[in-house]
């Protein structure tokens, strides 16, 4: 009999627990405490829809519909479109921080119900849209903050263009020419040149053509909004100076861990760096709001 291949989204220690050899032509599955996790990444509780009638039994009785559960990999795929930076390691990190508590089977599998997925979506939106640190998010959830309270809607800003970019570098990413940046952001070419002149963005020269990365593009998009109110590129140096100082402070705090030879320690340091960046952004937002209230008066 051929050996069962562990599912890539399932923890190694559970890869062989309750393994069921697949029939010919069927996708590979693994038994999960009454559930079956398929190669597609989802698990469904295997409960018959009806109980056959027998001479000594009552007629057929309907049983509850199957309750669908997901593996950690399936959850990651389901949220990838809204949260491009989501990863299995990040979901596990949130679990380590006691923000998620998926059920674990006897074999060691994580099984996510729909309520777990909704809670994860709420956490990610609070991080991305409101820049809240995990400690504050934990308090919000304990206070009854629900997904509907943070779901994007017509009354909320369009956060697709203002989403937080992850600190971790996951490949070189896309590059955009000047024409691409101008077309996607609606910026004037002279604004892009001005931002580059004052060191707000950095381009990369390739074969005689200047290209910009995704972060540069989003900076141009944000400054285009400011430019409508008369804010020029030279006025943005104050933002650049502030960002440089904050970056230096966070680097000083986490420098030893970021330089560690231990991959796990470096991963945790990057996660912490992203969390601290969110805290710093939230603090800066609060200080700005406080000063603006003074300007606007009682």
C-alpha positions as CSV (number, residue, x, y, z in Angstrom):
1,X,0.0,0.0,0.0
2,X,1.4,3.4,-0.9
3,X,2.3,5.7,2.0
4,X,0.0,8.6,2.7
5,X,1.4,12.0,1.7
6,X,1.0,14.6,4.5
7,X,-1.1,17.6,3.6
8,X,1.1,20.7,3.2
9,X,-1.2,22.8,5.4
10,X,-1.2,20.4,8.3
11,X,1.3,20.3,11.1
12,X,4.0,17.6,10.7
13,X,3.3,15.9,14.0
14,X,-0.3,15.2,12.8
15,X,0.5,14.3,9.2
16,X,0.1,10.6,9.8
17,X,-2.6,10.6,12.4
18,X,-5.7,8.8,11.1
19,X,-4.4,8.7,7.5
20,X,-6.9,7.1,5.1
21,X,-5.6,5.7,1.8
22,X,-7.5,7.4,-1.0
23,X,-9.5,5.3,-3.6
24,X,-8.2,5.4,-7.2
25,X,-9.0,8.7,-8.8
26,X,-10.0,10.4,-5.5
27,X,-8.1,13.3,-3.9
28,X,-5.9,12.6,-0.9
29,X,-7.6,13.0,2.4
30,X,-6.7,12.7,6.1
31,X,-9.2,11.8,8.9
32,X,-9.6,14.6,11.5
33,X,-11.7,13.5,14.4
34,X,-14.8,12.8,12.4
35,X,-13.8,15.4,9.8
36,X,-12.0,14.8,6.5
37,X,-9.4,17.4,5.4
38,X,-9.1,17.2,1.6
39,X,-6.2,18.2,-0.6
40,X,-8.2,21.3,-1.4
41,X,-7.6,22.5,2.1
42,X,-11.1,22.2,3.7
43,X,-12.5,19.8,6.2
44,X,-16.2,18.8,6.4
45,X,-17.7,16.9,9.3
46,X,-18.8,13.6,8.0
47,X,-22.3,13.2,9.3
48,X,-24.9,11.3,7.2
49,X,-27.9,13.5,6.2
50,X,-30.4,10.9,7.2
51,X,-30.6,7.7,9.3
52,X,-32.0,4.8,7.3
53,X,-35.2,3.3,8.6
54,X,-35.2,-0.3,9.8
55,X,-38.1,-2.5,10.9
56,X,-37.3,-1.7,14.5
57,X,-36.7,2.0,14.0
58,X,-38.8,5.0,13.4
59,X,-38.9,6.5,9.9
60,X,-36.0,8.5,8.5
61,X,-35.0,11.5,10.6
62,X,-33.2,14.5,9.2
63,X,-29.8,15.3,10.8
64,X,-28.2,18.7,10.8
65,X,-26.4,19.7,7.7
66,X,-22.6,19.2,7.5
67,X,-20.6,21.8,9.3
68,X,-17.7,23.0,7.2
69,X,-14.3,23.5,8.8
70,X,-11.1,24.7,7.2
71,X,-7.4,23.9,7.5
72,X,-5.0,26.8,8.3
73,X,-3.9,26.7,4.6
74,X,-7.4,27.0,3.4
75,X,-8.0,30.0,5.7
76,X,-4.9,31.7,4.4
77,X,-6.1,31.2,0.8
78,X,-9.6,32.4,1.6
79,X,-8.3,35.7,3.0
80,X,-5.5,36.3,0.6
81,X,-7.5,38.6,-1.7
82,X,-8.4,41.1,1.0
83,X,-5.1,40.6,2.9
84,X,-2.3,40.0,0.4
85,X,0.3,39.9,3.3
86,X,-1.5,37.1,5.2
87,X,0.6,33.9,5.7
88,X,0.3,30.7,7.7
89,X,3.1,31.9,10.0
90,X,1.2,35.1,10.7
91,X,-1.9,33.1,11.6
92,X,0.1,30.9,13.9
93,X,1.7,34.0,15.5
94,X,-1.8,35.4,16.3
95,X,-2.6,32.1,17.8
96,X,0.5,32.2,19.9
97,X,-0.6,35.7,21.1
98,X,-3.9,34.1,22.3
99,X,-6.0,36.0,19.8
100,X,-7.1,32.9,18.0
101,X,-8.1,29.6,19.5
102,X,-8.9,27.1,16.8
103,X,-9.9,23.6,17.8
104,X,-7.2,21.0,17.7
105,X,-8.1,17.4,17.0
106,X,-6.5,14.4,18.8
107,X,-4.2,14.1,15.8
108,X,-2.9,17.7,16.4
109,X,-4.7,19.4,13.4
110,X,-5.8,23.0,13.6
111,X,-9.5,23.1,12.5
112,X,-11.0,26.6,11.9
113,X,-14.7,27.1,12.1
114,X,-16.4,30.0,10.4
115,X,-16.5,31.9,13.7
116,X,-12.7,31.6,13.8
117,X,-12.3,32.9,10.3
118,X,-14.6,35.9,11.1
119,X,-12.5,36.7,14.2
120,X,-9.3,36.5,12.2
121,X,-10.8,38.9,9.6
122,X,-11.7,41.3,12.3
123,X,-8.2,41.2,13.8
124,X,-6.6,41.8,10.4
125,X,-8.9,44.7,9.6
126,X,-8.2,46.4,12.9
127,X,-4.5,46.1,12.2
128,X,-4.7,47.4,8.7
129,X,-7.5,50.0,8.8
130,X,-7.1,51.4,12.4
131,X,-3.4,50.6,13.0
132,X,-4.2,49.1,16.3
133,X,-1.5,47.1,18.2
134,X,-2.3,43.5,19.2
135,X,-2.8,44.5,22.9
136,X,-5.5,47.0,22.0
137,X,-7.1,44.5,19.5
138,X,-7.3,42.0,22.3
139,X,-9.2,44.5,24.5
140,X,-11.5,45.4,21.6
141,X,-12.4,41.8,21.0
142,X,-12.9,41.2,24.7
143,X,-15.2,44.2,24.8
144,X,-17.4,42.7,22.1
145,X,-16.0,44.3,18.9
146,X,-17.5,42.3,16.1
147,X,-16.7,41.9,12.4
148,X,-19.6,44.1,11.4
149,X,-18.2,46.9,13.4
150,X,-15.1,47.1,11.2
151,X,-16.4,45.8,7.9
152,X,-15.7,48.2,5.0
153,X,-18.7,50.2,3.9
154,X,-19.8,53.3,2.1
155,X,-19.3,55.4,5.2
156,X,-15.7,54.3,5.7
157,X,-12.7,55.5,3.7
158,X,-11.5,53.3,0.8
159,X,-8.7,51.5,2.6
160,X,-7.5,49.5,-0.4
161,X,-5.3,52.4,-1.3
162,X,-4.3,53.2,2.3
163,X,-3.6,49.7,3.6
164,X,-0.6,49.1,5.8
165,X,2.3,47.6,3.9
166,X,4.1,44.8,5.7
167,X,7.7,45.4,6.9
168,X,8.8,41.9,5.9
169,X,10.3,41.6,2.4
170,X,8.6,38.8,0.5
171,X,10.4,39.0,-2.9
172,X,11.2,41.9,-5.0
173,X,7.6,42.7,-5.8
174,X,6.3,44.6,-8.8
175,X,8.0,47.6,-10.4
176,X,6.2,50.4,-12.1
177,X,7.4,52.9,-14.7
178,X,6.7,56.6,-14.4
179,X,3.8,56.2,-16.8
180,X,2.4,53.3,-14.7
181,X,2.6,55.4,-11.5
182,X,0.9,58.4,-13.1
183,X,-1.8,56.3,-14.6
184,X,-2.7,54.4,-11.4
185,X,-2.4,57.3,-9.0
186,X,-3.6,60.3,-11.1
187,X,-0.5,62.2,-10.1
188,X,1.2,64.8,-12.3
189,X,4.6,63.7,-13.5
190,X,6.2,66.8,-12.0
191,X,5.0,65.8,-8.6
192,X,6.7,62.4,-8.9
193,X,10.0,64.2,-9.9
194,X,9.6,66.6,-7.0
195,X,9.1,63.8,-4.5
196,X,12.2,62.0,-5.8
197,X,14.2,65.3,-5.7
198,X,13.4,65.8,-2.0
199,X,14.1,62.2,-1.1
200,X,10.5,61.2,-0.3
201,X,10.6,58.4,-2.8
202,X,13.4,56.5,-4.5
203,X,13.4,55.2,-8.0
204,X,15.5,52.4,-9.4
205,X,17.3,52.8,-12.8
206,X,17.1,49.8,-15.1
207,X,18.3,49.8,-18.7
208,X,18.0,53.6,-18.8
209,X,14.4,53.5,-17.4
210,X,13.4,54.7,-13.9
211,X,11.1,52.2,-12.0
212,X,9.3,52.6,-8.7
213,X,8.2,49.9,-6.3
214,X,4.8,49.5,-4.7
215,X,5.6,51.5,-1.6
216,X,6.8,54.4,-3.8
217,X,3.6,54.2,-5.8
218,X,1.4,54.3,-2.7
219,X,3.4,57.3,-1.4
220,X,2.7,59.1,-4.6
221,X,-1.0,58.2,-4.3
222,X,-1.1,59.7,-0.8
223,X,0.8,62.8,-1.7
224,X,-1.5,63.4,-4.6
225,X,-4.3,63.8,-2.2
226,X,-2.3,66.3,-0.2
227,X,-1.3,68.2,-3.4
228,X,-5.0,69.0,-4.0
229,X,-4.8,71.1,-0.9
230,X,-1.7,72.9,-2.0
231,X,0.9,70.7,-0.2
232,X,4.0,70.6,-2.3
233,X,6.8,68.0,-2.3
234,X,9.2,70.2,-0.4
235,X,6.6,70.4,2.4
236,X,6.8,66.6,2.8
237,X,10.3,66.6,4.1
238,X,8.9,66.9,7.6
239,X,7.2,63.5,7.1
240,X,10.4,62.0,5.8
241,X,12.4,63.3,8.7
242,X,9.9,62.0,11.2
243,X,9.8,58.6,9.6
244,X,13.6,58.4,9.6
245,X,13.7,59.1,13.3
246,X,11.0,56.5,14.1
247,X,12.8,53.9,12.0
248,X,16.1,54.5,13.8
249,X,14.4,54.1,17.1
250,X,12.7,50.8,16.3
251,X,15.9,49.5,14.7
252,X,17.8,50.3,17.9
253,X,15.2,48.4,19.9
254,X,15.2,45.2,17.8
255,X,18.7,45.3,16.1
256,X,20.1,42.3,18.0
257,X,17.1,40.1,17.1
258,X,17.0,41.2,13.5
259,X,20.6,40.3,13.1
260,X,20.2,36.9,14.7
261,X,21.3,33.8,12.8
262,X,18.2,32.0,14.1
263,X,15.5,32.2,11.4
264,X,12.7,31.8,13.9
265,X,14.1,34.6,16.1
266,X,14.4,36.9,13.0
267,X,10.8,36.0,12.0
268,X,9.5,36.9,15.5
269,X,11.6,40.1,15.4
270,X,10.0,41.2,12.1
271,X,6.5,40.4,13.5
272,X,7.4,42.5,16.6
273,X,8.7,45.3,14.3
274,X,5.4,45.4,12.4
275,X,3.5,45.5,15.7
276,X,5.7,48.4,17.0
277,X,5.3,50.2,13.8
278,X,1.5,50.0,14.2
279,X,1.8,51.3,17.8
280,X,4.0,54.2,16.7
281,X,1.6,55.1,13.9
282,X,-1.4,55.0,16.3
283,X,0.5,57.2,18.8
284,X,1.4,59.7,16.1
285,X,-2.3,59.7,15.0
286,X,-3.5,60.4,18.5
287,X,-1.0,63.2,19.0
288,X,-2.0,64.8,15.7
289,X,-5.7,64.5,16.6
290,X,-5.1,66.2,19.9
291,X,-3.3,69.1,18.3
292,X,-6.0,69.5,15.6
293,X,-8.6,69.7,18.3
294,X,-6.8,72.6,19.8
295,X,-6.7,74.3,16.4
296,X,-10.4,73.7,15.7
297,X,-11.4,75.0,19.1
298,X,-14.2,73.8,21.4
